[in-house]
Amino acid sequence: MEKNELRIKYKSLRKEITSVIADEKSLAIANRIISLPIWEGTYYHIFLPIEKHREIETSFILNILQGKDKEVVLPKSNLEDGSMTHYLLTDSTVIRPNRWGIPEPENGLRVAPSDIDVVFVPLLAFDVSGNRVGYGKGYYDRFLAECRRDTLKIGLSFYGAEPAIGDTDPNDITLDYCITPEKVYSFS
């Protein structure tokens, strides 16, 4: 399938699940992450979910990261130029939704993409080769291109892998892992 077809399919599937089921699946994803060999790093980048899009509830992962004394980094989108700035999550971080409903830090201590060890990547769909489909704005592809080559990229999905995404682009950055409630996919 092509990216636009996959966006339509998975947005529709997400609308069908209840918030209780979404939370159960999100917790199962967080529990699978514990077993991954990803805990040597310091800076872990995580997105906060857009509730209206029924995204993965990342608070479970956030609790694991904080329990492991990891430095948590949150993105803030620049809606004018399609870039993101990254801020360290601290006790004084103020989170507010932007005009798209994305919860983001207002400001704080900036973290360079080159310092980030692990990125938990939002997505709508992915395939067996580690290609991903997001919302189509390119924010994460641009951000991941700024990260180190050895930065781990971990997708989070309620659903399993598609056989292939038909219209991948050379600028698309593939995942190292994708975690679903049922399975850990490894692409390295």
Secondary structure per residue as TSV (DSSP state, phi and psi in degrees):
chain	resnum	aa	ss	phi	psi
A	1	M	-	360.0	155.1
A	2	E	-	-85.5	162.0
A	3	K	H	-57.2	-45.8
A	4	N	H	-63.4	-37.7
A	5	E	H	-64.2	-41.0
A	6	L	H	-67.3	-38.0
A	7	R	H	-59.1	-47.0
A	8	I	H	-62.5	-46.9
A	9	K	H	-59.5	-49.2
A	10	Y	H	-80.3	-27.4
A	11	K	H	-64.4	-40.7
A	12	S	H	-65.3	-44.3
A	13	L	H	-61.0	-40.5
A	14	R	H	-63.5	-37.3
A	15	K	H	-63.2	-26.2
A	16	E	H	-80.2	-20.2
A	17	I	S	-87.6	145.3
A	18	T	-	-79.2	164.0
A	19	S	H	-66.6	-30.1
A	20	V	H	-65.2	-46.1
A	21	I	H	-65.1	-41.4
A	22	A	H	-59.7	-41.6
A	23	D	H	-66.0	-41.2
A	24	E	H	-61.3	-44.5
A	25	K	H	-66.8	-38.7
A	26	S	H	-63.2	-41.2
A	27	L	H	-65.2	-41.1
A	28	A	H	-62.4	-39.0
A	29	I	H	-63.0	-46.9
A	30	A	H	-59.9	-41.2
A	31	N	H	-64.3	-33.3
A	32	R	H	-70.2	-31.3
A	33	I	H	-63.9	-32.5
A	34	I	T	-55.8	-34.8
A	35	S	T	-83.3	-5.9
A	36	L	S	-73.6	150.0
A	37	P	S	-84.6	64.9
A	38	I	-	-125.8	12.4
A	39	W	T	-97.7	11.3
A	40	E	T	-84.0	-16.9
A	41	G	-	-77.1	177.7
A	42	T	S	-113.3	-47.5
A	43	Y	E	-103.5	120.3
A	44	Y	E	-120.1	116.3
A	45	H	E	-92.5	129.1
A	46	I	-	-139.0	145.5
A	47	F	-	-91.5	154.0
A	48	L	-	-100.3	138.2
A	49	P	-	-73.4	148.8
A	50	I	-	-88.8	108.4
A	51	E	G	-58.2	-41.8
A	52	K	G	-66.4	-19.5
A	53	H	G	-96.6	5.2
A	54	R	T	48.0	52.9
A	55	E	-	-77.8	167.6
A	56	I	-	-54.1	132.7
A	57	E	-	-78.8	107.5
A	58	T	T	-88.6	0.6
A	59	S	H	-62.4	-30.2
A	60	F	H	-64.5	-42.8
A	61	I	H	-68.1	-40.9
A	62	L	H	-56.9	-42.9
A	63	N	H	-62.7	-39.5
A	64	I	H	-63.8	-46.0
A	65	L	H	-60.4	-44.7
A	66	Q	H	-67.3	-36.2
A	67	G	H	-65.1	-26.7
A	68	K	T	-94.6	10.3
A	69	D	T	56.6	40.1
A	70	K	-	-89.9	151.7
A	71	E	E	-82.0	120.1
A	72	V	E	-97.6	132.8
A	73	V	E	-118.7	133.7
A	74	L	E	-116.1	144.1
A	75	P	E	-88.3	153.3
A	76	K	E	-130.6	125.6
A	77	S	E	-85.0	139.0
A	78	N	E	-99.2	103.3
A	79	L	T	-70.6	-15.8
A	80	E	T	-80.2	-40.7
A	81	D	T	-116.1	2.6
A	82	G	T	76.1	16.2
A	83	S	E	-100.9	174.1
A	84	M	E	-131.8	147.6
A	85	T	E	-113.6	150.2
A	86	H	E	-123.9	131.9
A	87	Y	E	-125.8	141.9
A	88	L	E	-69.6	132.2
A	89	L	-	-80.8	121.2
A	90	T	-	-128.2	175.3
A	91	D	T	-61.9	-24.1
A	92	S	T	-98.2	4.2
A	93	T	-	-67.2	128.6
A	94	V	-	-99.4	124.9
A	95	I	E	-107.6	130.4
A	96	R	E	-140.0	145.5
A	97	P	E	-72.9	140.1
A	98	N	-	-81.6	-172.9
A	99	R	T	-69.2	-13.8
A	100	W	T	-93.3	0.0
A	101	G	S	86.9	11.8
A	102	I	-	-85.6	119.6
A	103	P	E	-68.3	128.5
A	104	E	E	-141.7	155.3
A	105	P	E	-71.2	142.3
A	106	E	S	-71.2	-40.8
A	107	N	S	-169.9	-168.8
A	108	G	-	143.4	-156.0
A	109	L	-	-82.9	119.0
A	110	R	B	-75.7	146.9
A	111	V	-	-124.5	129.6
A	112	A	-	-74.3	142.5
A	113	P	G	-53.9	-32.1
A	114	S	G	-69.9	-12.9
A	115	D	G	-90.3	-13.2
A	116	I	-	-81.4	131.5
A	117	D	-	-93.2	-36.8
A	118	V	E	-138.3	136.1
A	119	V	E	-123.0	123.7
A	120	F	E	-89.1	118.4
A	121	V	E	-104.4	126.6
A	122	P	-	-73.9	150.5
A	123	L	-	-160.2	164.9
A	124	L	S	-99.7	-37.9
A	125	A	E	-153.2	162.0
A	126	F	E	-149.7	164.8
A	127	D	B	-119.3	176.9
A	128	V	T	-67.9	-8.9
A	129	S	T	-99.5	-0.2
A	130	G	S	91.0	7.5
A	131	N	-	-75.9	149.6
A	132	R	E	-129.5	157.6
A	133	V	E	-121.3	121.7
A	134	G	-	-103.8	-152.9
A	135	Y	S	-81.3	-6.2
A	136	G	S	98.5	5.4
A	137	K	S	-93.4	-14.8
A	138	G	-	82.9	6.7
A	139	Y	H	-55.6	-49.9
A	140	Y	H	-73.1	-34.5
A	141	D	H	-62.4	-42.4
A	142	R	H	-65.2	-44.0
A	143	F	H	-63.2	-48.2
A	144	L	H	-63.4	-29.8
A	145	A	H	-66.4	-23.3
A	146	E	H	-85.4	-14.4
A	147	C	S	-78.2	164.6
A	148	R	-	-64.4	157.5
A	149	R	T	-61.7	-31.5
A	150	D	T	-91.2	3.8
A	151	T	-	-64.5	128.3
A	152	L	E	-79.1	133.6
A	153	K	E	-114.3	115.4
A	154	I	E	-120.2	112.1
A	155	G	E	-79.2	153.2
A	156	L	E	-125.9	126.6
A	157	S	-	-145.5	140.1
A	158	F	S	-71.7	-20.6
A	159	Y	S	-120.8	158.5
A	160	G	-	-74.3	179.6
A	161	A	-	-75.0	143.6
A	162	E	B	-80.3	154.6
A	163	P	S	-61.0	-40.8
A	164	A	-	-164.2	150.4
A	165	I	-	-102.7	119.4
A	166	G	T	-71.2	-26.2
A	167	D	T	-121.5	51.0
A	168	T	-	-68.4	158.6
A	169	D	-	-121.1	149.1
A	170	P	T	-59.3	-23.5
A	171	N	T	-83.2	-9.7
A	172	D	-	-66.9	136.7
A	173	I	-	-101.6	125.8
A	174	T	-	-82.5	159.1
A	175	L	-	-83.3	157.2
A	176	D	S	-90.6	-36.3
A	177	Y	E	-141.0	158.1
A	178	C	E	-137.7	134.1
A	179	I	E	-110.7	128.2
A	180	T	-	-119.0	171.7
A	181	P	S	-61.0	-26.5
A	182	E	S	-100.7	-18.8
A	183	K	-	-158.3	152.1
A	184	V	E	-105.2	120.9
A	185	Y	E	-96.8	131.6
A	186	S	E	-116.7	131.1
A	187	F	-	-115.3	1.4
A	188	S	-	-87.8	360.0
